[in-house]
Each structure stands twice: as structure tokens, then as C-alpha cells.
Amino acid sequence: MAIFLTKESKILVQGMTGAEGVKHTRRMLAAGTEVVGGVNPRKAGQNVAFDDRSVPVFGSVREGMEATGADVSVVFVPPAFAKAAVIEAADAGIGLAVVITEGIPVHDAVAFTSYAKDKGTRIIGPNCPGLISPGQSNAGIIPADITKPGRIGLVSKSGTLTYQLMYELRDIGFSSCVGIGGDPVIGTTHIDCLQAFEDDPDTELIVLIGEIGGDAEERAAAYIREHVTKPVVGYVAGFTAPEGRTMGHAGAIVSGSSGTAQAKKAALEAVGVRVGSTPTETARLALEAIGG
């Protein structure tokens, strides 16, 4: 099993003909992902060659969905065009839009995440590495060859820590790994993933990675207390961050104890989550919890 993304998922890549789109579409195809088309109005009707595959380019998401049955979009367009791209995908009725683009203005993210929710489209991101169900499908930029299918579900704000935990726990493997992004406004939260992993019969352990700033991890802790029966292991990035400074990737402002790694660690531990002090210790705790 997997959450949000399976071997049946059919993927369109908005911005496939750009440099990043080409590079990561090639990687997704190599991982066995069913990429069925790209979207670029200026190059509609063309085909792009990827090793042993030729992928058609459509003029719109709707056209691509009608021609291929696609149900997932991966967005690699520049920040200025991301809002329009996501709204186009939502208007076409796409079920899942994975927004890799970073540097999207917050007011644009607010607008398109709200719009997509109203249309019934799930957003992963923005400013995220995407998600992978190892051995089934890979939507985004997560390396496909550092882990294998298994029993752990991973949800993370941090791309690089997603990769590190995937690698360190590769002997157990993962049902799905979801990089939700660290921007102030994101479409899918820790709580959304916790709920999905709780409902997934093949996920036995959940690993939750957070970052300083905001209260997402505290809200996740409250949700775990009320709704999650599976073991959860956590890590919070930013224990050494200086007080009062905006910390870039997470859009985090730390003031007093609010939003600090220590406060988040305490909230998680209060509901029974074992929290590592380093990513490697977190991996060790996960191995102990799952009996690996």
C-alpha cells in the first residue's frame, strides 16, 4: 500500500520542457513512474525523448488529462507562473498537484492552496521535494535509489532530512515518503499524512520530521494524542538556531520558547513520540520501535 501515490498513478509534468522539468522527468521515468505527458502551451503537439521513452506535450492540463487519464500533476514552472499553473490543474480536476517550485510569493500560495482545496485537489508543497512510494511511483525530485519498499511512513518538512532518513532506514524500507515543504503556507500538513498513514494497513511505524517556527508540530502532537495508534518517531531540525532570527527554509521566526525545537520536542514527547536529538539517533529509535 501507499498514500496519495501508487503504481497506478498517471503523471503530467507542468514545465516538463524546461531544464529542471527535463532532468527530473528523466529521473522519474527511470524510477518506473508512469509519466504520461508534459504541459506547455507553446510546445503542444511535440514529443520529448527520454532515453527509451517519448513523452507527448499537451497545451493544457485538461487536454493532457483527457488524452491520457492522468490524475497527478508535478509542477516545475517558475515562481511567477506557479499560481496560474496550480489553478489550471485544479480547474481541470486533477486529484493531486505536487508543487516543487520554490520562491513562490506567500499570497500566491494562500490563493492557490485555498482554491485547490475548494476544487478537491490535494496540493503537496510548494517548495518541496515531492513524494515517493518506493517501487511504485515517484513524483518530484526525491532520489529513488536510496531506499526500498517497506513498513515505514515518512512525513517531513525538510527535503534533505527526508533523504537522510530514507537512506538510514533503507534496510526496513518505506510505504511512502512525503516531503510536505517548509514554507509558511503548504497544501498538505503533517496531520494529513498522519491520518493517511494511520489508515494505511501496510504502514507500521511513522517517522515525523519537523522544523523550528510555527506550531505545526505542536498541532501534530495534539492529533497524535487523539487519533494515532501506531508508533511515531520524530525529529525537529533547528536545536542550535539562534533566538529571534528568521531561519530561511522554514520561514521560521523563533521568539522565546514559541516555535523552538525544544518546545516542539517536548510537545511530541508528551504524547508518546520518541524524538531523536540527531537524524541518526532518530533512525536508531525508529529501528528499535519497528524491531529492525
RADA-V171249 format. One record per residue. N is the residue number from 0. RES is the residue in one letter. PHI is phi in degrees with one decimal (NA if undefined). Layout:
BEGIN
n={N,N}
res={RES,RES}
phi={PHI,PHI}
END
This chain:
BEGIN
n={0,1,2,3,4,5,6,7,8,9,10,11,12,13,14,15,16,17,18,19,20,21,22,23,24,25,26,27,28,29,30,31,32,33,34,35,36,37,38,39,40,41,42,43,44,45,46,47,48,49,50,51,52,53,54,55,56,57,58,59,60,61,62,63,64,65,66,67,68,69,70,71,72,73,74,75,76,77,78,79,80,81,82,83,84,85,86,87,88,89,90,91,92,93,94,95,96,97,98,99,100,101,102,103,104,105,106,107,108,109,110,111,112,113,114,115,116,117,118,119,120,121,122,123,124,125,126,127,128,129,130,131,132,133,134,135,136,137,138,139,140,141,142,143,144,145,146,147,148,149,150,151,152,153,154,155,156,157,158,159,160,161,162,163,164,165,166,167,168,169,170,171,172,173,174,175,176,177,178,179,180,181,182,183,184,185,186,187,188,189,190,191,192,193,194,195,196,197,198,199,200,201,202,203,204,205,206,207,208,209,210,211,212,213,214,215,216,217,218,219,220,221,222,223,224,225,226,227,228,229,230,231,232,233,234,235,236,237,238,239,240,241,242,243,244,245,246,247,248,249,250,251,252,253,254,255,256,257,258,259,260,261,262,263,264,265,266,267,268,269,270,271,272,273,274,275,276,277,278,279,280,281,282,283,284,285,286,287,288,289,290,291}
res={M,A,I,F,L,T,K,E,S,K,I,L,V,Q,G,M,T,G,A,E,G,V,K,H,T,R,R,M,L,A,A,G,T,E,V,V,G,G,V,N,P,R,K,A,G,Q,N,V,A,F,D,D,R,S,V,P,V,F,G,S,V,R,E,G,M,E,A,T,G,A,D,V,S,V,V,F,V,P,P,A,F,A,K,A,A,V,I,E,A,A,D,A,G,I,G,L,A,V,V,I,T,E,G,I,P,V,H,D,A,V,A,F,T,S,Y,A,K,D,K,G,T,R,I,I,G,P,N,C,P,G,L,I,S,P,G,Q,S,N,A,G,I,I,P,A,D,I,T,K,P,G,R,I,G,L,V,S,K,S,G,T,L,T,Y,Q,L,M,Y,E,L,R,D,I,G,F,S,S,C,V,G,I,G,G,D,P,V,I,G,T,T,H,I,D,C,L,Q,A,F,E,D,D,P,D,T,E,L,I,V,L,I,G,E,I,G,G,D,A,E,E,R,A,A,A,Y,I,R,E,H,V,T,K,P,V,V,G,Y,V,A,G,F,T,A,P,E,G,R,T,M,G,H,A,G,A,I,V,S,G,S,S,G,T,A,Q,A,K,K,A,A,L,E,A,V,G,V,R,V,G,S,T,P,T,E,T,A,R,L,A,L,E,A,I,G,G}
phi={NA,-159.6,-111.9,70.5,-138.7,-132.3,-65.2,-84.2,-63.0,-114.4,-114.2,-101.5,-115.0,-79.9,93.5,-64.0,-84.5,-77.2,-59.1,-68.8,-61.0,-62.4,-59.1,-83.6,-63.5,-58.9,-67.7,-63.8,-61.6,-62.7,-83.7,94.3,-68.7,-86.8,-83.8,-104.4,177.7,-115.2,-129.4,-160.5,-56.4,-80.4,-124.6,-58.5,92.4,-84.9,-127.0,-113.5,-86.1,-127.9,52.1,-99.3,-124.4,-120.1,-110.4,-73.8,-109.9,-109.1,-80.1,-155.3,-63.9,-59.8,-60.5,-64.1,-64.9,-65.7,-81.6,-122.2,77.4,-59.1,-128.6,-134.9,-121.9,-112.7,-104.7,-117.3,-84.4,-60.3,-54.2,-65.6,-109.8,-66.1,-58.2,-63.0,-65.2,-68.6,-62.5,-60.2,-64.4,-65.4,-62.2,-78.1,90.7,-62.4,-81.5,-141.9,-122.1,-103.5,-100.6,-78.8,-50.6,-105.4,79.3,-74.9,-56.2,-59.0,-65.4,-68.9,-63.5,-58.0,-65.7,-80.1,-68.6,-66.0,-62.0,-63.0,-59.8,-63.0,-88.1,86.2,-99.3,-82.3,-103.6,-104.9,100.9,-79.5,53.4,-138.2,-86.4,94.8,-146.5,-140.3,-111.6,-52.2,81.0,-121.3,-160.0,-141.1,-114.4,135.0,-121.1,-69.4,-60.1,-89.5,-107.5,-104.2,-152.8,-144.0,-62.4,-170.2,-110.6,-103.7,-105.8,-122.0,-127.1,-146.5,-76.6,-103.0,-65.6,-65.5,-71.9,-57.5,-64.9,-63.2,-68.2,-58.6,-69.6,-68.0,-108.1,-64.0,-70.6,-92.2,87.9,-131.0,-75.6,-151.9,-125.9,-122.0,-94.0,-82.3,93.0,-112.1,-68.7,-60.8,-121.6,-132.5,-84.1,-118.7,-105.4,-51.3,-63.2,-57.2,-73.0,-58.6,-62.3,-65.9,-68.4,-61.2,-84.0,-84.8,-65.3,-97.6,-95.1,-102.2,-141.8,-114.2,-109.6,-116.9,-114.9,-118.7,-142.5,-62.7,94.3,68.9,-131.7,-60.0,-71.4,-64.9,-67.3,-63.0,-61.6,-62.4,-67.2,-58.4,-57.7,-92.2,-130.8,-106.6,-101.9,-81.1,-64.7,-126.8,-117.6,-131.1,-147.6,-121.9,-76.9,116.5,-62.3,-101.7,-68.2,-72.2,-65.5,83.5,-110.4,-71.6,-109.5,50.9,-51.9,-83.0,59.4,-96.4,-117.9,-104.1,-135.5,60.4,-91.8,-69.0,81.9,-77.8,-61.4,-64.8,-64.3,-68.9,-58.6,-64.0,-64.0,-68.6,-65.9,-65.8,-109.0,93.9,-81.3,-83.6,-114.4,-81.4,-87.3,-140.5,-58.5,-65.7,-65.2,-61.1,-61.5,-63.6,-62.9,-65.5,-62.2,-64.5,-67.8,-96.9,77.5,-88.8}
END
